[in-house]
């Protein structure tokens, strides 16, 4: 590695969210699946945050249990 470069372990979805032209990814085929979690500071909780968390839960549940 050269000065000013970095390495990081990131989930496979990372490349879809950050398609930078100078970013190189190398898959680690035997890595365990990554789990995501929605988090926020409790001091900053608001009706908008609660609504977003509920929407995220609804989307997850719909994906796990399609009708």
C-alpha positions as a Python dict, from the first residue, in 0.01 Angstrom:
ca = {
    (1, 'X'): (0, 0, 0),
    (2, 'X'): (106, 353, -74),
    (3, 'X'): (78, 649, 163),
    (4, 'X'): (-272, 795, 146),
    (5, 'X'): (-432, 459, 66),
    (6, 'X'): (-649, 249, 295),
    (7, 'X'): (-807, -93, 321),
    (8, 'X'): (-1138, -181, 481),
    (9, 'X'): (-1365, -481, 512),
    (10, 'X'): (-1709, -384, 384),
    (11, 'X'): (-2024, -579, 289),
    (12, 'X'): (-2084, -666, -76),
    (13, 'X'): (-2363, -406, -97),
    (14, 'X'): (-2105, -133, -43),
    (15, 'X'): (-2014, -120, -411),
    (16, 'X'): (-2375, -45, -506),
    (17, 'X'): (-2392, 247, -263),
    (18, 'X'): (-2047, 392, -339),
    (19, 'X'): (-1958, 335, -707),
    (20, 'X'): (-1644, 552, -702),
    (21, 'X'): (-1431, 511, -1017),
    (22, 'X'): (-1104, 491, -822),
    (23, 'X'): (-1233, 238, -568),
    (24, 'X'): (-1125, -124, -604),
    (25, 'X'): (-1308, -407, -431),
    (26, 'X'): (-1193, -763, -383),
    (27, 'X'): (-1459, -1016, -278),
    (28, 'X'): (-1384, -1236, 22),
    (29, 'X'): (-1582, -1541, -76),
    (30, 'X'): (-1566, -1726, 256),
    (31, 'X'): (-1657, -1431, 480),
    (32, 'X'): (-1962, -1464, 702),
    (33, 'X'): (-2272, -1269, 594),
    (34, 'X'): (-2296, -915, 723),
    (35, 'X'): (-2592, -798, 928),
    (36, 'X'): (-2718, -440, 923),
    (37, 'X'): (-2878, -255, 1212),
    (38, 'X'): (-3059, 77, 1228),
    (39, 'X'): (-2938, 282, 1524),
    (40, 'X'): (-2981, 634, 1655),
    (41, 'X'): (-2904, 833, 1968),
    (42, 'X'): (-3196, 807, 2209),
    (43, 'X'): (-3155, 1177, 2294),
    (44, 'X'): (-3229, 1256, 1929),
    (45, 'X'): (-3535, 1032, 1892),
    (46, 'X'): (-3829, 1199, 1723),
    (47, 'X'): (-4155, 1102, 1551),
    (48, 'X'): (-3968, 1117, 1217),
    (49, 'X'): (-3702, 873, 1336),
    (50, 'X'): (-3966, 638, 1480),
    (51, 'X'): (-4157, 650, 1148),
    (52, 'X'): (-3839, 574, 953),
    (53, 'X'): (-3758, 283, 1184),
    (54, 'X'): (-4111, 147, 1141),
    (55, 'X'): (-4085, 178, 762),
    (56, 'X'): (-3751, -7, 766),
    (57, 'X'): (-3906, -281, 982),
    (58, 'X'): (-4204, -310, 747),
    (59, 'X'): (-3977, -345, 442),
    (60, 'X'): (-3765, -609, 615),
    (61, 'X'): (-4071, -805, 724),
    (62, 'X'): (-4222, -789, 375),
    (63, 'X'): (-3896, -921, 226),
    (64, 'X'): (-3872, -1204, 480),
    (65, 'X'): (-4240, -1304, 452),
    (66, 'X'): (-4373, -1225, 105),
    (67, 'X'): (-4744, -1292, 66),
}
